[in-house]
Amino acid sequence: MTRSRRTSMEGFATLLLWFSFFSILIISSAVDTITASKFIRDGETIVSTDGSFELGFLSPNDSTNRFVGIWFKKISPLTVVWVANRDIPLVNSSGILKVTDRGILTVLNGDDSIIWSSNSTRLAQNPLAQLLDSGNLVVRNGNEYNPENFLWQSFDYPCDTVLPGMKFGINLETGLDRYLTSWKGSNDPSRGDYTARFDPRGFPEAVVMKDSVQKFRTGPWNGLCFSGIPNVITNLYYNYNFVFNEKELYFSYELRDSRIVSRVVLDQNGRLQGFIWSNQSHGWSLYVTSQTDNCDNYAACGVYGSCNGGNSLQCQCVTGFVPKFPQEWEVADWSNGCVRRTQLDCQNGDSFLKYSGIKLPATRNSWFSRSMILEECKMECLKNCSCVAYANLDIRKGGSGCLLWFEDLIDIKEYNQNGQDIYIRLASSEIGQLGSSKKKKLRYIAGSVLLAVMLLLGLSLTLCLRRKNKLQRQGRLGYNLERNDTTECQKDPELPLFDYATIANATNNFSVSNKLGEGGFGPVYKGQLEDGQEIAVKRLSKNSRQGADEFKNEVFYIAKLQHRNLLPPTTVTVSKEDLIHIDPFSSDVPSDEYISIVTTKSLPEPTISTVTPEATSPLVLLRLLPYLSTLVAKHFPHQISLSLFLPLLKTLILFLADILFAIASHR
C-alpha cells in the first residue's frame, strides 16, 4: 500500500511538472497578445516577440494624464511611436485595454466607460490583439496571419511617426488616408496644428499643412526621391518605395540593416525629420530633414519666382519674367511673384527654355504620362495653349515619362546638385531676345579677353626691350666667356661661379648615367653638389650649331631674370675648353623640359561655376593677369626670350579661349 501511495505521489508530481511547463509555454506565447479573456490594466504591458516594442499605459514627459501607447522597449528616454486615446486622456491609473468578442479594441476608464475604440466591420472569430516586431498593433482572428485579412491595425492610423514598413498614403479603393498629425506639445500627444498627407490631385505629392494653410510640399516623386527632398538620393540606411496605381498611393521605406532603429516624425513645428538611434551617443541622430532653409516655405517667391538664397531667402524671377510689383520686390516682399515679359503667342508658335537644377513646381494641376518620351512630351505641351511647362516624370536611366503643367508655376527652388530640369514655355520673340542678349554678352567678353591679351603682350615686350637696353648699357652683351673673362664674371654677385672640378665631381665626370638628354647647345646632365643640392648642368657641345655668343647671352639673360615663380639665379663655370651652364634641378619639372624649354603642354582646363556680368569686365580680367602669370610661370619656370615667348603666348591665348568658351557655355 505504501508503494502504491508512493507511485501515486510520483505520478502527481510528474503531472504537476508538465502542467507547469505547459503553463509557462502558454504564458510565453501570449506575452505579445491581448484576448477577450486576457486584458491589461494600467501598470501592465505586452512586448513584441523580439523585444523591440512595448504596449501599455504611459504619461509622456511627466504628464499627469494617462494614455495607451506603443514605445521603443530598449531605448531611454521614452520614445513614443503611437497613441490610442491621444485626444481623450485618462485622468488616473484606472484604465483597462481589452478586445471585445467582435474584434474591437477598447480603452475603458474606471467607470467601465469606453473612451476610445478601434473600428472594424469584418466578422470576427476568436479575435486577439498582437504587437508585432515592426511596432504594428494588429487585431486579427485567432488563426489568421495574412495582413490583408487583419480586422484592424495601428499602421493604418498613425499619429506623428512613420516606422519602417508602414504605408504613408491613401488606399484609393476604400478612401483610407494614412496621414500624420503632430503632437500639440512635448507632453501632450493630442492633435497639433500640423498635418502631413498626400495630395492626390494631378501627379501626387506630399504636403504639410498648418490648419488649412499649406506650409511645405515634397515635390513629385521622380523615381529616386521626392523632387523637393533631393538630399535623400544617396543614403546608407534606407530603401525607398513609392507606389501609385489605381488602387493605392503611398510611400514607405525599409531598413537595409535590421539592427538599425529609425523613425520619421512630423514635429510640433511642422518639420518632417528622419532619425536614427545612435548607440554611441545614446540619443537620436537627425539623418534627414525635409525643410532645410527658408526657401522650403511654400510659395516663398510667388508664381514664376525662384528661391536660391538659402536662409537669407533671395528670390528672382525665372528667365523671361519680371516682378509683378517691382516696388514690393525692392523691400523684399516677393509674395506676388512674377509675370511674363512677353505674352505667349500660341497661334504663331511658342518655344521652351530649359531651366536646370530645380525643385519642380507644384503639381496640383498637372497631367502625366508614364509612356511618353521627352520629345513627345514637348509636342503634347505645344498642342495645348494652356500648357506652360513640361518635364520628365522619371529621371532614372536618362529620363522617361511626361509631366505637364497647366497653371502658373509656383514654389520653385534652385539646388546646387540633384535638382531637375524643366522646360518653361516662352514666346518665340522672347527666346530671340534672349539669344541676342547672349550674343552681346559673348562679344563683350571676347573683347575684354582680347584687350587683356594685347595688354599682356605689350607689357611683356616692353619689359624685354627695357631689360635688353639695360644690359647693353652695362656692356654685358660684349662678354667673352673665355678664361680671361672669368674675373669679370666673378664681379657679378648675381652670377656665382664654380670650378670645373666641382662640376665634374657632381656629375660623376659627366657620366652617361647622369645624362638627362641633349638639346640645341649640347647635353644636359643631372648632378649633386657636396652640400646635397641637385643641379642640371648644360655643357656646350663642340658640335653645336649655336656658338659661344648665343650660349653667353642665354647665361646672362637668365642670371638677370628674377621672379618669385622662377628658379634661383643661374651659375656658370668655365674651363679652357668648356662652357658650362648650371641650373638648380627641380624634381617637379620633367626631364624633357630641361631640354625643350617651351613645350606644348596645355594649361589646366578652366572651370567656371558662376559668372556675373561684372566678372567679365576689362578691369576684372586685368586683375586675372597676375594669376595667369603665376600659372604660366608654374608650367614654364625657365628662360624666356622673345622667340620663346611667341609659342607661350599661343598657349596663353588658347587658355583664354577656353575660359571664354566656359563662360559662354554657362550663359
Summary of the structure (lengths in Angstrom):
residues: 667
radius of gyration: 40.6
end to end distance: 110.5
largest distance: 143.5
contacts: 1949
relative contact order: 0.06
helix: 29%
strand: 30%
